[in-house]
Amino acid sequence: LQVALRIRPMSTAELAEGARPIAHRLDEQVVVLQDPMEDPDDVLRASRSQEKSYVFDVAFDSTATQETVYRATTRGLIAGVISGYNATIFTYGPTGCGKTYTMLGTDGEPGICARTLSDLFQAIEDTSGEMEYEVSMSYLEIYNEMIRDLLNPSLGCLQLREDAGGTVQVAGITEVCAINAEEVMQLLARGNRQRTQEPTAANRTSSRSHAVLQVTVCQRRRGRGLRRGRLFMIDLAGSERAAQTQNRGQRMKEGAHINRSLLALGNCIKALSGQASTKYINYRDSKLTRLLKDSLGGNSRTVMIAHISPASTAFEESRSTLAYAHRAKSIRTTVRRNLLSISYRVAQYGSAVADLRREIQRLKGQGDAKPGQPGQGECRDTPCIQGMAQRPPPPPSLSPAGLKLGHVREELLGACHEQEALRHLLLQLEGTELHAQHLLALSRYRGWPWRKEGRGEPDSPSDSKRDADTGDKRLDVPEPPDVAAAHDSIAALVEEQGRLQQ
């Protein structure tokens, strides 16, 4: 886990209160936090000074630009994302310390999100001759421990689900395919307008929710497997004290939920760093920590950018943030490439999907052109393949290109139905196999004292010899009906199992 620290400039309100700077950057990695109550002339309390230095992977003072922060923390993650590795960038710190500015920035000074997306699509374009890429994105917020889709707020509250591989996902989240950075930035701007922000005494544009932008990049090389990399860019809401923000009513409730989720995040950081009394990592304390499960202790290259204020009035908040950020440095994640094995048939249909999208772009260009002129339009909104598969087949009056699209679409639907039938047969096979193994295990159990009714043979030669030698009277004990039925079912089940396996 790479940890960076950024110290914002002193604000006008802090200067008006008479605050003085107590956080200083000594070099590229060391930051010193001075004790605002320390008296240099008090010799008796010199040993009680709370001044302390902290070492991070990289430190920025108030003169650092957005480009400097981006190059030192995030730029090196892009090559890994397009080749199948997961990456996470999140900001951490008290309210009003510049976290949203670092992630989103302004029109004149773009933040990490805009710069990352621009370089990501540039890297995809540079390698598109050898690879095929598919990029999709989703944008959500966690507000009062409820998950809202910022691209489609009408969906209401969404739930977290964990798949068979242990990956936590949001059920029903809107995932939009994208073809360039400008399109993603437009969607990001639309989502930011839906995000919950309210003014407080500490910050006029305080974020009242945690925003999570997820970008998924699928890379495919012809004749080889599929690689999938996921990039999370998270703008956390800031921790706050009610006395400082002067919140009441709904703002107080929002602050309580924010502090609760950040406390759960701090507990996870403490446990992962090995400084907790237990090795159990309680990710389920909040939805934020469940989403960050892979980012903190799993399969991800993670960058944490902590933010503090240099003002003496924010000493306690700065000290707490520095302590948790310094503790997070000891977290170690295990990073592995996400390889998805695909068969020849799936690869064949993947190629058909790419051809279909290129054909749609060409047809849209023809539709945008004026009569008598060649098409100059550009496909700005390429739909997902799920949406294309639900459309009805084209009528016979379409052009040959349209008929070709309809034929490919019918083949895709046929493949989906075939997969569903095979999956159903495999489930039946697993159930039959487990049942047959259970009955076979019962039949092989040598502790049964019963005989087959109507048969003169013993259960096994060893049982016959033992009964003959000892004069055991168990030969006359009838076999229970359920055991007899089980014996009768074994042969049929074994025969059915062999047929299904074949």
QUISULDA-V769185 format. One record per pair of residues at least 24 apart in sequence whose ideal C-beta (glycine too) atoms are under 6 Angstrom apart, sorted by the first residue. I is the first residue (numbers start at 1). J is the second residue. D is the distance in Angstrom with one decimal. If there is no record, write none. Layout:
I/J/D, I/J/D
This chain:
1/302/5.0, 1/328/5.6, 1/331/4.2, 2/57/4.9, 2/303/4.7, 3/56/5.2, 3/57/5.6, 3/304/4.9, 3/325/5.3, 3/328/5.3, 3/329/4.9, 4/58/4.7, 4/73/5.1, 4/305/4.8, 5/31/5.7, 5/56/4.9, 5/59/4.8, 5/306/4.9, 6/60/4.5, 6/307/5.2, 7/61/5.2, 7/62/5.8, 7/308/5.9, 7/310/5.3, 8/97/5.6, 8/98/4.2, 9/62/3.9, 14/311/4.2, 19/311/4.0, 19/312/4.9, 19/313/4.6, 20/312/5.1, 21/310/4.2, 22/312/4.8, 23/308/5.8, 23/310/4.1, 23/318/5.9, 25/59/5.0, 25/61/4.2, 29/55/5.4, 29/56/5.7, 29/59/5.7, 30/55/5.6, 31/59/5.1, 33/318/6.0, 36/312/3.8, 36/315/5.1, 54/322/5.0, 54/326/4.9, 66/105/5.5, 66/109/4.8, 70/112/5.4, 70/115/4.7, 73/303/5.0, 74/112/5.3, 74/116/5.6, 77/301/5.7, 78/119/5.3, 78/120/5.3, 78/123/5.6, 81/217/5.7, 81/229/4.1, 81/231/4.9, 82/123/5.6, 82/217/5.3, 82/219/6.0, 84/227/3.1, 84/229/5.0, 84/337/4.2, 84/338/4.9, 85/229/5.4, 85/337/5.8, 86/230/4.8, 86/299/5.6, 86/300/4.2, 87/231/5.1, 87/301/4.7, 88/232/4.3, 88/295/3.7, 88/300/5.0, 88/302/4.5, 89/233/5.2, 89/303/4.8, 90/234/3.8, 91/235/5.9, 91/236/5.7, 91/305/5.0, 92/236/5.9, 92/304/5.8, 92/306/4.9, 93/306/5.4, 93/307/3.6, 93/308/5.9, 93/321/5.0, 94/238/5.0, 94/239/5.3, 94/317/4.0, 95/202/5.2, 95/203/5.2, 95/206/5.6, 95/238/3.2, 95/240/4.4, 96/202/4.7, 96/203/3.8, 97/307/3.8, 97/308/5.9, 97/309/5.4, 98/307/5.2, 99/307/5.2, 100/207/5.6, 100/235/5.5, 103/235/4.3, 113/233/5.3, 117/181/4.5, 117/184/5.2, 118/181/4.8, 121/180/5.7, 121/181/4.5, 131/219/5.3, 131/221/5.5, 132/220/4.6, 132/354/5.8, 133/219/5.7, 134/218/4.4, 135/178/5.0, 135/217/5.4, 136/175/5.0, 136/177/5.1, 136/216/5.0, 137/176/5.8, 137/178/5.8, 137/184/5.7, 137/215/4.9, 138/173/4.9, 138/175/4.9, 138/214/5.0, 139/191/4.0, 139/213/5.2, 140/212/5.3, 141/195/5.6, 141/209/4.1, 141/211/5.0, 142/209/5.9, 142/210/4.4, 142/287/5.4, 142/288/5.6, 143/196/5.1, 143/209/3.9, 144/257/4.7, 145/257/5.5, 145/287/6.0, 149/173/5.7, 149/174/5.3, 150/191/3.5, 150/194/4.8, 151/191/5.6, 153/194/5.3, 160/290/5.6, 168/290/5.3, 168/293/5.7, 177/382/5.4, 177/384/5.1, 179/382/5.7, 200/245/4.2, 201/245/5.2, 201/246/4.2, 202/244/5.3, 202/245/4.7, 207/237/4.9, 208/254/4.7, 209/237/5.9, 210/236/5.1, 210/237/5.5, 210/288/5.5, 211/235/4.6, 225/339/5.2, 225/341/5.5, 226/340/4.2, 226/342/5.4, 228/338/4.7, 228/340/5.9, 261/286/4.1, 261/288/4.3, 264/289/4.9, 265/289/5.6, 266/324/5.3, 268/296/5.9, 269/324/5.9, 269/327/5.9, 269/328/5.0, 272/296/5.9, 272/297/5.1, 272/331/4.7, 273/327/4.8, 273/330/4.4, 273/331/5.6, 299/336/5.5, 300/333/5.9, 301/335/5.6, 304/328/5.6, 349/415/6.0, 352/408/5.1, 353/385/5.3, 356/408/5.6, 357/382/5.8, 389/413/5.9, 429/500/4.4, 432/496/6.0, 432/497/5.6, 433/497/5.6, 436/493/4.2, 436/494/5.8, 436/497/4.9, 439/486/5.3, 439/490/5.2, 443/490/5.9, 449/474/4.6, 450/477/5.8, 450/479/4.0, 451/475/6.0, 453/478/5.8, 453/479/5.4
